[in-house]
Every structure is written in structure tokens, then in C-alpha cells.
Amino acid sequence: MILSMDDKSVLAHISELVDEEHQLRTSLQKGEISESEEHARLRAIEEQLDQLWDLLRRRRAAKEAGIAPDDVENRPIDEVEHYLQ
């Protein structure tokens, strides 16, 4: 669960997760981890990224609406992952 973060912190966390994603792919190519290990961790990273992007979009929308972005709470991964597009 992500605690309240400012936009800069959210973007920094997104960047860290993207870096980890790249490291996982490199580790798989080097034979340091198995495909199943890579897939499991990538799935968790993708869920966290979806949650962070959702939080960032909602914080920005709150600012535009004149609402304090710090009042925006993150949504559970389960909820974010099951949005209808």
C-alpha cells in the first residue's frame, strides 16, 4: 500500500520500478533468474506502476479542481487493476 506521497515522490518511485523492470529483463537474459521469477516480479511491478500512475492522475485532477492533492488517497491495486477501459 502506498502512503501519501507528493507528485515528485510518486514520479521517483515510478522511475525506480521501471529501472527494476529493466534489471529483471537483463537478469533473465544473463540466466541469473528463471522466467517464472521474472514473470512473478514483473506482474507485481506492473500492478504497482498502475497504482502509482492512477494516484498521480488523481492528484493532478484534484489540483485542477482546487482540491488539496494530499487529500487524495491511493486506491487498492485490486481496484486499479479492474477498471473498465
PyMOL CGO cylinders between C-alpha atoms (Angstrom):
from pymol import cmd
from pymol.cgo import CYLINDER

trace = [
    CYLINDER, 0.00, 0.00, 0.00, 1.30, 3.41, -0.93, 0.3, 1, 1, 1, 1, 1, 1,
    CYLINDER, 1.30, 3.41, -0.93, 1.14, 6.04, 1.74, 0.3, 1, 1, 1, 1, 1, 1,
    CYLINDER, 1.14, 6.04, 1.74, 0.52, 9.66, 0.86, 0.3, 1, 1, 1, 1, 1, 1,
    CYLINDER, 0.52, 9.66, 0.86, 3.20, 10.99, -1.49, 0.3, 1, 1, 1, 1, 1, 1,
    CYLINDER, 3.20, 10.99, -1.49, 3.77, 14.22, -3.33, 0.3, 1, 1, 1, 1, 1, 1,
    CYLINDER, 3.77, 14.22, -3.33, 3.99, 14.18, -7.13, 0.3, 1, 1, 1, 1, 1, 1,
    CYLINDER, 3.99, 14.18, -7.13, 7.79, 14.24, -7.10, 0.3, 1, 1, 1, 1, 1, 1,
    CYLINDER, 7.79, 14.24, -7.10, 7.92, 11.18, -4.82, 0.3, 1, 1, 1, 1, 1, 1,
    CYLINDER, 7.92, 11.18, -4.82, 5.39, 9.33, -6.97, 0.3, 1, 1, 1, 1, 1, 1,
    CYLINDER, 5.39, 9.33, -6.97, 7.43, 10.01, -10.10, 0.3, 1, 1, 1, 1, 1, 1,
    CYLINDER, 7.43, 10.01, -10.10, 10.64, 8.93, -8.35, 0.3, 1, 1, 1, 1, 1, 1,
    CYLINDER, 10.64, 8.93, -8.35, 9.03, 5.66, -7.28, 0.3, 1, 1, 1, 1, 1, 1,
    CYLINDER, 9.03, 5.66, -7.28, 7.77, 5.09, -10.84, 0.3, 1, 1, 1, 1, 1, 1,
    CYLINDER, 7.77, 5.09, -10.84, 11.31, 5.60, -12.11, 0.3, 1, 1, 1, 1, 1, 1,
    CYLINDER, 11.31, 5.60, -12.11, 12.71, 3.12, -9.56, 0.3, 1, 1, 1, 1, 1, 1,
    CYLINDER, 12.71, 3.12, -9.56, 10.18, 0.48, -10.63, 0.3, 1, 1, 1, 1, 1, 1,
    CYLINDER, 10.18, 0.48, -10.63, 10.96, 1.00, -14.32, 0.3, 1, 1, 1, 1, 1, 1,
    CYLINDER, 10.96, 1.00, -14.32, 14.67, 0.58, -13.52, 0.3, 1, 1, 1, 1, 1, 1,
    CYLINDER, 14.67, 0.58, -13.52, 13.88, -2.64, -11.64, 0.3, 1, 1, 1, 1, 1, 1,
    CYLINDER, 13.88, -2.64, -11.64, 11.87, -3.85, -14.62, 0.3, 1, 1, 1, 1, 1, 1,
    CYLINDER, 11.87, -3.85, -14.62, 14.91, -3.35, -16.87, 0.3, 1, 1, 1, 1, 1, 1,
    CYLINDER, 14.91, -3.35, -16.87, 17.19, -5.08, -14.35, 0.3, 1, 1, 1, 1, 1, 1,
    CYLINDER, 17.19, -5.08, -14.35, 14.87, -8.10, -14.25, 0.3, 1, 1, 1, 1, 1, 1,
    CYLINDER, 14.87, -8.10, -14.25, 14.92, -8.43, -18.02, 0.3, 1, 1, 1, 1, 1, 1,
    CYLINDER, 14.92, -8.43, -18.02, 18.73, -8.23, -18.00, 0.3, 1, 1, 1, 1, 1, 1,
    CYLINDER, 18.73, -8.23, -18.00, 18.96, -10.80, -15.20, 0.3, 1, 1, 1, 1, 1, 1,
    CYLINDER, 18.96, -10.80, -15.20, 16.76, -13.17, -17.20, 0.3, 1, 1, 1, 1, 1, 1,
    CYLINDER, 16.76, -13.17, -17.20, 18.89, -12.74, -20.33, 0.3, 1, 1, 1, 1, 1, 1,
    CYLINDER, 18.89, -12.74, -20.33, 22.03, -13.49, -18.28, 0.3, 1, 1, 1, 1, 1, 1,
    CYLINDER, 22.03, -13.49, -18.28, 20.41, -16.60, -16.80, 0.3, 1, 1, 1, 1, 1, 1,
    CYLINDER, 20.41, -16.60, -16.80, 20.54, -15.19, -13.27, 0.3, 1, 1, 1, 1, 1, 1,
    CYLINDER, 20.54, -15.19, -13.27, 16.83, -15.72, -12.67, 0.3, 1, 1, 1, 1, 1, 1,
    CYLINDER, 16.83, -15.72, -12.67, 14.21, -18.06, -14.11, 0.3, 1, 1, 1, 1, 1, 1,
    CYLINDER, 14.21, -18.06, -14.11, 11.37, -17.00, -16.39, 0.3, 1, 1, 1, 1, 1, 1,
    CYLINDER, 11.37, -17.00, -16.39, 8.85, -17.71, -13.66, 0.3, 1, 1, 1, 1, 1, 1,
    CYLINDER, 8.85, -17.71, -13.66, 10.75, -15.48, -11.21, 0.3, 1, 1, 1, 1, 1, 1,
    CYLINDER, 10.75, -15.48, -11.21, 10.88, -12.71, -13.79, 0.3, 1, 1, 1, 1, 1, 1,
    CYLINDER, 10.88, -12.71, -13.79, 7.17, -13.03, -14.64, 0.3, 1, 1, 1, 1, 1, 1,
    CYLINDER, 7.17, -13.03, -14.64, 6.08, -13.01, -10.99, 0.3, 1, 1, 1, 1, 1, 1,
    CYLINDER, 6.08, -13.01, -10.99, 8.12, -9.93, -10.14, 0.3, 1, 1, 1, 1, 1, 1,
    CYLINDER, 8.12, -9.93, -10.14, 7.17, -8.14, -13.38, 0.3, 1, 1, 1, 1, 1, 1,
    CYLINDER, 7.17, -8.14, -13.38, 3.48, -8.70, -12.59, 0.3, 1, 1, 1, 1, 1, 1,
    CYLINDER, 3.48, -8.70, -12.59, 3.94, -7.13, -9.15, 0.3, 1, 1, 1, 1, 1, 1,
    CYLINDER, 3.94, -7.13, -9.15, 5.85, -4.19, -10.66, 0.3, 1, 1, 1, 1, 1, 1,
    CYLINDER, 5.85, -4.19, -10.66, 3.17, -3.63, -13.30, 0.3, 1, 1, 1, 1, 1, 1,
    CYLINDER, 3.17, -3.63, -13.30, 0.48, -3.56, -10.62, 0.3, 1, 1, 1, 1, 1, 1,
    CYLINDER, 0.48, -3.56, -10.62, 2.46, -1.07, -8.54, 0.3, 1, 1, 1, 1, 1, 1,
    CYLINDER, 2.46, -1.07, -8.54, 3.06, 1.10, -11.61, 0.3, 1, 1, 1, 1, 1, 1,
    CYLINDER, 3.06, 1.10, -11.61, -0.65, 1.10, -12.45, 0.3, 1, 1, 1, 1, 1, 1,
    CYLINDER, -0.65, 1.10, -12.45, -1.42, 2.12, -8.88, 0.3, 1, 1, 1, 1, 1, 1,
    CYLINDER, -1.42, 2.12, -8.88, 1.16, 4.92, -8.93, 0.3, 1, 1, 1, 1, 1, 1,
    CYLINDER, 1.16, 4.92, -8.93, 0.03, 6.30, -12.31, 0.3, 1, 1, 1, 1, 1, 1,
    CYLINDER, 0.03, 6.30, -12.31, -3.57, 6.25, -11.05, 0.3, 1, 1, 1, 1, 1, 1,
    CYLINDER, -3.57, 6.25, -11.05, -2.54, 8.15, -7.92, 0.3, 1, 1, 1, 1, 1, 1,
    CYLINDER, -2.54, 8.15, -7.92, -0.60, 10.72, -9.95, 0.3, 1, 1, 1, 1, 1, 1,
    CYLINDER, -0.60, 10.72, -9.95, -3.51, 11.30, -12.36, 0.3, 1, 1, 1, 1, 1, 1,
    CYLINDER, -3.51, 11.30, -12.36, -5.94, 11.70, -9.48, 0.3, 1, 1, 1, 1, 1, 1,
    CYLINDER, -5.94, 11.70, -9.48, -3.60, 14.09, -7.61, 0.3, 1, 1, 1, 1, 1, 1,
    CYLINDER, -3.60, 14.09, -7.61, -3.27, 16.23, -10.73, 0.3, 1, 1, 1, 1, 1, 1,
    CYLINDER, -3.27, 16.23, -10.73, -7.04, 16.22, -11.29, 0.3, 1, 1, 1, 1, 1, 1,
    CYLINDER, -7.04, 16.22, -11.29, -7.56, 17.26, -7.67, 0.3, 1, 1, 1, 1, 1, 1,
    CYLINDER, -7.56, 17.26, -7.67, -5.17, 20.21, -8.12, 0.3, 1, 1, 1, 1, 1, 1,
    CYLINDER, -5.17, 20.21, -8.12, -7.06, 21.34, -11.22, 0.3, 1, 1, 1, 1, 1, 1,
    CYLINDER, -7.06, 21.34, -11.22, -10.34, 21.09, -9.31, 0.3, 1, 1, 1, 1, 1, 1,
    CYLINDER, -10.34, 21.09, -9.31, -8.97, 23.18, -6.45, 0.3, 1, 1, 1, 1, 1, 1,
    CYLINDER, -8.97, 23.18, -6.45, -8.78, 20.23, -4.05, 0.3, 1, 1, 1, 1, 1, 1,
    CYLINDER, -8.78, 20.23, -4.05, -5.68, 19.57, -1.97, 0.3, 1, 1, 1, 1, 1, 1,
    CYLINDER, -5.68, 19.57, -1.97, -3.80, 16.77, -3.75, 0.3, 1, 1, 1, 1, 1, 1,
    CYLINDER, -3.80, 16.77, -3.75, -2.60, 15.46, -0.38, 0.3, 1, 1, 1, 1, 1, 1,
    CYLINDER, -2.60, 15.46, -0.38, -6.22, 14.57, 0.39, 0.3, 1, 1, 1, 1, 1, 1,
    CYLINDER, -6.22, 14.57, 0.39, -6.17, 12.04, -2.47, 0.3, 1, 1, 1, 1, 1, 1,
    CYLINDER, -6.17, 12.04, -2.47, -5.58, 8.52, -1.23, 0.3, 1, 1, 1, 1, 1, 1,
    CYLINDER, -5.58, 8.52, -1.23, -4.30, 5.69, -3.33, 0.3, 1, 1, 1, 1, 1, 1,
    CYLINDER, -4.30, 5.69, -3.33, -6.70, 3.04, -4.46, 0.3, 1, 1, 1, 1, 1, 1,
    CYLINDER, -6.70, 3.04, -4.46, -6.02, -0.62, -3.74, 0.3, 1, 1, 1, 1, 1, 1,
    CYLINDER, -6.02, -0.62, -3.74, -4.21, -2.49, -6.52, 0.3, 1, 1, 1, 1, 1, 1,
    CYLINDER, -4.21, -2.49, -6.52, -7.23, -4.78, -6.91, 0.3, 1, 1, 1, 1, 1, 1,
    CYLINDER, -7.23, -4.78, -6.91, -9.45, -1.79, -7.68, 0.3, 1, 1, 1, 1, 1, 1,
    CYLINDER, -9.45, -1.79, -7.68, -6.97, -0.17, -10.07, 0.3, 1, 1, 1, 1, 1, 1,
    CYLINDER, -6.97, -0.17, -10.07, -6.39, -3.43, -11.93, 0.3, 1, 1, 1, 1, 1, 1,
    CYLINDER, -6.39, -3.43, -11.93, -10.09, -3.98, -12.59, 0.3, 1, 1, 1, 1, 1, 1,
    CYLINDER, -10.09, -3.98, -12.59, -11.05, -0.63, -14.10, 0.3, 1, 1, 1, 1, 1, 1,
    CYLINDER, -11.05, -0.63, -14.10, -13.17, -0.90, -17.18, 0.3, 1, 1, 1, 1, 1, 1,
    CYLINDER, -13.17, -0.90, -17.18, -11.45, 0.84, -20.09, 0.3, 1, 1, 1, 1, 1, 1,
]
cmd.load_cgo(trace, "trace")
